[in-house]
Amino acid sequence: MTTPPYGPQDQPQNPGQYGQQPGQYGVPQQPGQYGQPGQPQYGQPGQPPYGHPQQYAQQGYAGQPGFGYGSGAQLASWGARVGAALLDSLISGIPIAIGYAVFIIDIAAQSNSYSDGSYSNDGPHAYSVILLIVGFLASLGLGIWNRVFRQGNTGQSVGKSALHIKLVDTQSYQPIGPGKSFLRDFLSGIFNNACFLNVLWPLWDDQNQTWHDKVMSTYVIKV
């Protein structure tokens, strides 16, 4: 005996009981869900993806070069460079100047003890000689600390720091390190003694460089 087909009166009274209800999987949902308009997804406009170049990009301050860039740097003037060098020389020369002064005063005092102006056979006192040696060593150590280690690691000696200038590499615009700073000062002494034009060269050089700056690829910039 076959079962008759359902008529209209026999259809299920609960539509959607076994079918798909609105809002189930596969049916468009409320706006704002994942993948729908209204909420930006990762990688869409408005939210830069990870690794976007605008993140973590360091830029230099106004008037200073950024890391690895030289576009914002202003070269130091010749007067500032000379003033910084004179200040460094003055600081380093204080100990030896004191020791030498004591030594000369000691010799002069012994000379005055004789009416004819002759010197004593004993020579200068031991303390004046010791002070002269200590002064020389102190000046040497102070100069190495200031011009080699301080300037090499930070780009600024005491004189450069006082006049707001800095020694940097021409490529990275970073401090050049103690070894390169020592070699630069060594070449500076050779060039200055060979020809005084080395000191004056930044006056007409396009990059305000001395000869030892060009050899060592360094700039002196404002900070």
ZIRA-V683947 format. One line per field, one symbol per residue. ss: DSSP state (h for helix, s for strand, l for the rest). psi: psi as a letter, one per 20 degrees, with the letter a starting at -180 (. if undefined). burial: b if it has 16 or more other ideal C-beta (glycine too) atoms within 10 Angstrom, else e. A space follows every 10 residues. Layout:
BEGIN
ss = ???
psi = ???
burial = ???
END
This chain:
BEGIN
ss = lllllllhhh llllllllll llllllllll llllllllll llllllllll llllllllll llllllllll llllsllhhh hhhhhhhhhh hhhhhhhhhh hhhhhhhhhh hhllllllll lllllhhhhh hhhhhhhhhh hhhhhhhhhh hhhhlllhhh hhllsssssl lllllllhhh hhhhhhhhhh hhhhllhhhh hhhlllllll hhhhhhlsss ssl
psi = pqpqqpahij qpinpjgiap qpiapippaq qirpiqqhop rpirqhoprq jpiiqjopqq rpiqqrojqj hjqpqqrggh gggggggghg ghigghgggh gggghgghhh hiiphjjrqq ihaqqhhhgg hgghgghggg hhgggghfgg hhhiipaggh hhjlrqprqh gikrqiqggh hghghghggg ghhhpihhhi hihjphjkqr ghgggjmqqo rq.
burial = eeeeeeeeee eeeeeeeeee eeeeeeeeee eeeeeeeeee eeeeeeeeee eeeeeeeeeb eeebbeeeeb eebebbbbeb bebbbebbee bbeebbebbb ebbeebbeeb eeeeeeeeee eeebeeebee bbeebeebbe ebbeebbbeb bbeebbbbbb bebebbbbbb eebebbebeb bbbbbebbee beeeeeebbe bbeeeeebbb bbbeebebbb beb
END
